Amino acid sequence: MPVYRFISTCLLALLGCGFVAAQQISPSADPASSPPAKPPTAFSWIHVGGPYIALTFDDGPDQKLTPKLLDLLAAHHIKATFFVIGQNVAEHPEITARAAREGHEIGNHSWSHPAFAKTSDDGVRRELRKTDDAIRAAIGASPTLLRPPYGSITNRQKKWIADEFGYKIVLWDVDPLDWKRPGPAVVRDRILRNTRAGSIVLSHDIHPGTIEAMPETIEQLEGKGFKFVTVSELISMAVPETPKPPPPKRPIGAAKPEVSPSKSATPGG
């Protein structure tokens, strides 16, 4: 075979390989064409740009304690979020209606407080639907938030519950363990010590000690400059977290900076 014909054959083969390779590149491989990430459906803390927090109260309404709490919140012009038990709503719809009328948010906390992670899908559906019906009957609207009892929920349940019911699933980042009834002062101090901007504070409006702790807790949180909003309002305030830049690298061979003895670190400093 003449040399020029051999060279031409090789060039055509290479071009053909390039054409096949180009055909095998799927447009979906382009990162720019990837679908946008879905917004989160579960929240325990929100990154916000100001001193905003959400107080949340579980397991009510209670016939005696919840009205006392509502009186306190009204005196401080505070809006909170109540994650209610369906059975209690059905028994005291007027208390749930009052909370909603006064601007508080009502969320689903199941009908009978089972651990969802140990409950069948059909069982969870019944718990959610019965509570949704009771809330709608009391306040004329369906809830948009769910707090699973005990925080017990699997990732698979989070997905299908969000898809099927449209709920945002709300957990927490501050837990005073008030259900153990450690006393009002302990409940207050745990909340004050752990609350930060964007916190979702968990407590229960069915324990007398929690209601007793709330006046001082609220006053001291206000003294720290915190502002109170509902959970949905807090979620709507979310801002992207700015990643911290890595520390500057010291050039290779550069001498370590000297530390003056007067500025050296001391234990506990």
N, C-alpha and C positions, 0 to 999 in steps of 0.2 A: 504494500500500500504506500503510495507517495506520502511524503512527510506532511505536505500541506493538507491532504485529505485526513490524515490521522489527527492533526491538530484541530481541524474543523469539527470532527466527530466528538472529540473530547469537550470542546466548548459547548456544543449543542447539548451534550449530556449534563454538563454542569448547570446550564440555563434551565434545563428541564427539571432538575432536582430542586433548584431554587423556586420554580413555579409551583411544584407540588408542596414544598414546605410552606409557601405563602398561603396556599389553599387550606392547609391544615390548621392555621391560626384562627381560632374562633373569635368573633367580635366580642363575645362575653368575657374573653380573657383580659380585655382592656379594663384596668381598675376604674377608669373614669366612667365606664358604662355599668358598673356594679350597682345594684339597687341600694338605696340609702338604708342605713341601719334603722330598725324599728325603735321607737322611743321606749324607755323602760316602763314596765307595768308593776314593779314592786319597789317600795321605798321604805327606807329606815331612817334616812337623814337626807337633807336637801342642801346643796351648796348654794347659798344665797349671798347677795351683795350687801346685806344689812343685818341688824340685830333681831331678826324675826324668828319666832319659834311657834310651835303648835302644841297646845295642851290637849291631851286626849283622855277620855274617860270611858272605861269598858264596863260591860255586864249589867248596866241599868236598863231601863229606869227603875230606881228604887222609890217606893211611895213616900218615904220620909226624907231620905238623904239627898236625892236628886233635886227637889225643889229648893233645899237650903243652898246647894251649890249654885243653882241658877240665880238665886238672889245675890250671892256673892259676886258672880261673874257680871251680873247687871250693874252692881254698884261700882265695879271697876271698868265698865264698858269693854269687856273682854268677850271675844267670840272663841268658842272651843269646838271640838269635834267629839261627838258621842258615838261610840260603837256599841250598838244596843243588841240585846238578846231578844229574839222574836217573841218568845213566851212572855217576857216582861212587857214588851210593847203592846201585845194583845191584852194584857191585864191592866195596863195603865196608859192607854193611848193619849189621854189628855196631857200627861207629863211630856211625852215625846212631841206632841203638837205644840206645847208651850216652848220647848227648846228650839224647835224649828222656827216658830213665830218670832222668837227673840234673836234670830240670826245665827244660831249655832248649826253646825253641820251634823247630819245624821248618817252613820255608816252601818253596814251589815256586819254583825258579829256572830251569825248563825242563830238557829232556833233554840238549840239545847246545849250548846257549848261542847261538842265533841272534838277530839283531835282529828283534823282532816286527814293527816298523813296515815291514819289507821282506819279511815272510813272509805267505803266504796264510792266510786264516782256517782252512782245513783243516790247514795245516801247524802253526799255533799250537795247534790243538786236539790234534793228535797229540803235540806236545811236552808239553803240560800233562797229558794223560791218562797217558802213559807214566811221567812223573815222579810223578804222583799214585799210580799203581799201585805204583811202587817204594818210595815212602815208606810207603804203607799196609802193604806186605809187611814192611817193616823195623820199624815201630813200632806197627802195629795200628790206625792212625787216619789219616784223610786230612788234609792241610794246609788251613788256612783263609786263608793269606796267599800272595800272589804278588809276587815282584820280577822285573820283566821285565829280561832281560839288557841291559846298557848303559843301562838306563832307557829303552829304545827301545819306545815304544808310542803309538798314536794315541788320540785321544779316543773314536773309534768303537769301537776294540778294548777300551778300558777299560769301555765300557758293556756290550758283549755278553759279555765275559769275566765281569764281575760278575754279569750276569743268568744266564748259563749255568752257571758254576762256583760262584758265591757267594763268590769270593775278594775280600778286601780287597787293593788294590794298593798296595804299599809302595815308596816311593822313599827319599830321604834329604835331609838339609840339611848334613851334614858329610862331606866327601870328602877324605881325605888323599892321594889319588892313589897309593896304595901299590902299585897294579899296575905303576907305572913304576919301582918299586924304588928310591926315592930314598935309602934308608937308614933304620934304626930311629929315629934322632934326629929326622929330618925328619917321619916319620910321626907320632911322638909329639907334636911341637910343633904340627903342623897340627891335630891333634885337640884338643889343649888350648886352642889359640887360638880355635877356632871353635865349640866345644860350648857350648850354653846349655840352660836348662831346656826340656824337651820335645824335645830333639834326637834324631834318628835318625842314628846314626853308622855310616857305611859303611866296611868294610874287608874283607880277604880272608884266609881261613885256608889259603891255598895258597902264600903267599910267606913264606920264612924271616924276612925283615926285619920283616914285620908281627908275627909271633909274638915276635920279639926285642923289639919296641917295646912290647908289651902290658904287661909288669910295671910299668914306670915310668909308662906312660900311665894304667893303672888306679889306681896308688897316688896319682898327682897329681890325678886326677879325684875320688877319694875325699877327698883333702885339701881340695879345693874345696867339698866338701859334697854332691856329686852322689850320687844313689841309682840303682841299676841295676834295670831291669825289662825284661820282654819287650815286643815291639812291641804285642801284643794288650793287655797290661796298660796300656801307655802310652796306647793309644787309648781304653781304658775310663776313663782318668782325665781325659779332655778336659773342659775347662770353657769356657763362652762367653767370647769376648774382649769386654772392656768398652771401648766407643769412647771416645776421649779427648775431653773437652769443648773446644769452640773457645775461643781466648783471648778475654777480655772486650774488647768494643769501647770505644774511647775516645770519650766524648761529643763531638759536633760542636762545634767551637770551643774545646774544652778545650786548655789548654797542654800541650805535651809535658813529661814529667817530667825534671827536671834531673838530670844524672849528675855526681856528685862526681869530680873528677880522680883522687882516690885509689882510686875504684872503677871507673874506666873500663877497658874491655877492652884486653888486650894481646895481641899476636900469639902464638898457640900456647897461650893461657890456657884 
